[in-house]
Amino acid sequence: MKKDDSNFLVYGFVIGGILSAGLVIFLSSKFISTTIRTIRERRHKFFEGIDDIFDESAKSVNSEDNRLDKDTEEGIIDELFSRNN
C-alpha cells in the first residue's frame, strides 16, 4: 500500500467512529426518554386505579354491577401492591 492510501483508511475509521458514536448517543437518548415516559404513564395509571378503588363517592353509589365481595376486593388490592415498578 502506498502511504497516502493508509492515511485515507485511518481518516475513514476516525470519521466512521465519530458518526457511529453520534448515532448511538442519539438513539439511546430517544430510547431512554421513551422508557421514562412509559414508566411515568404506568405509575400514573397505577395510582388512578388505587384512587378508583378507595374513592368514597364511588362506594356510596353501589349498584348490582359494581358490587364486589370482600375476597375479590382483597384480591385486587393484593394484585395492585404486588406489582414491581
C-alpha positions as CSV (number, residue, x, y, z in Angstrom):
1,M,0.0,0.0,0.0
2,K,1.1,3.5,-0.6
3,K,1.4,5.9,2.3
4,D,-1.5,8.0,1.0
5,D,-3.8,5.1,0.9
6,S,-3.2,4.2,4.5
7,N,-4.0,7.8,5.6
8,F,-7.4,7.6,3.9
9,L,-8.1,4.4,5.7
10,V,-7.3,6.0,9.1
11,Y,-9.4,9.0,8.2
12,G,-12.3,6.7,7.3
13,F,-12.1,4.9,10.6
14,V,-12.0,8.1,12.6
15,I,-14.9,9.7,10.7
16,G,-16.9,6.4,10.9
17,G,-16.2,6.1,14.6
18,I,-17.4,9.7,15.2
19,L,-20.6,9.2,13.1
20,S,-21.3,5.9,14.8
21,A,-20.9,7.4,18.3
22,G,-23.2,10.2,17.4
23,L,-25.8,7.8,16.1
24,V,-25.6,5.6,19.3
25,I,-26.0,8.7,21.5
26,F,-29.0,9.9,19.5
27,L,-30.8,6.5,19.5
28,S,-30.0,5.8,23.2
29,S,-31.3,9.2,24.3
30,K,-34.5,8.6,22.3
31,F,-34.9,5.1,23.9
32,I,-34.3,6.4,27.4
33,S,-36.9,9.2,27.0
34,T,-39.4,6.8,25.7
35,T,-38.8,4.4,28.6
36,I,-39.1,7.1,31.2
37,R,-42.4,8.3,29.6
38,T,-43.9,4.8,29.7
39,I,-42.8,4.2,33.3
40,R,-44.4,7.5,34.3
41,E,-47.7,6.6,32.5
42,R,-47.8,3.2,34.1
43,R,-47.2,4.7,37.6
44,H,-50.0,7.3,36.9
45,K,-52.4,4.5,35.8
46,F,-51.5,2.5,38.9
47,F,-52.3,5.4,41.3
48,E,-55.5,6.1,39.3
49,G,-56.6,2.5,39.9
50,I,-55.9,2.9,43.6
51,D,-57.9,6.1,43.8
52,D,-60.8,4.4,42.0
53,I,-60.9,1.6,44.5
54,F,-60.7,3.7,47.6
55,D,-62.8,6.6,46.4
56,E,-65.6,7.3,48.9
57,S,-68.0,8.7,46.3
58,A,-67.8,5.5,44.3
59,K,-68.6,3.4,47.3
60,S,-71.8,5.3,48.1
61,V,-73.3,4.5,44.7
62,N,-73.4,0.7,44.7
63,S,-75.3,-1.0,42.0
64,E,-75.5,-4.7,41.5
65,D,-73.0,-4.4,38.7
66,N,-70.4,-2.5,40.8
67,R,-70.6,-4.6,43.9
68,L,-67.5,-6.6,44.9
69,D,-67.4,-9.1,47.7
70,K,-64.6,-8.8,50.3
71,D,-62.5,-11.6,48.8
72,T,-62.5,-10.0,45.3
73,E,-61.6,-6.6,46.7
74,E,-58.7,-8.0,48.8
75,G,-57.5,-9.9,45.7
76,I,-57.5,-6.7,43.6
77,I,-55.6,-4.8,46.4
78,D,-53.0,-7.6,46.6
79,E,-52.6,-7.6,42.8
80,L,-52.0,-3.8,42.7
81,F,-49.5,-3.8,45.6
82,S,-47.6,-6.9,44.4
83,R,-46.5,-5.3,41.1
84,N,-43.0,-4.1,40.6
85,N,-42.3,-0.6,39.2
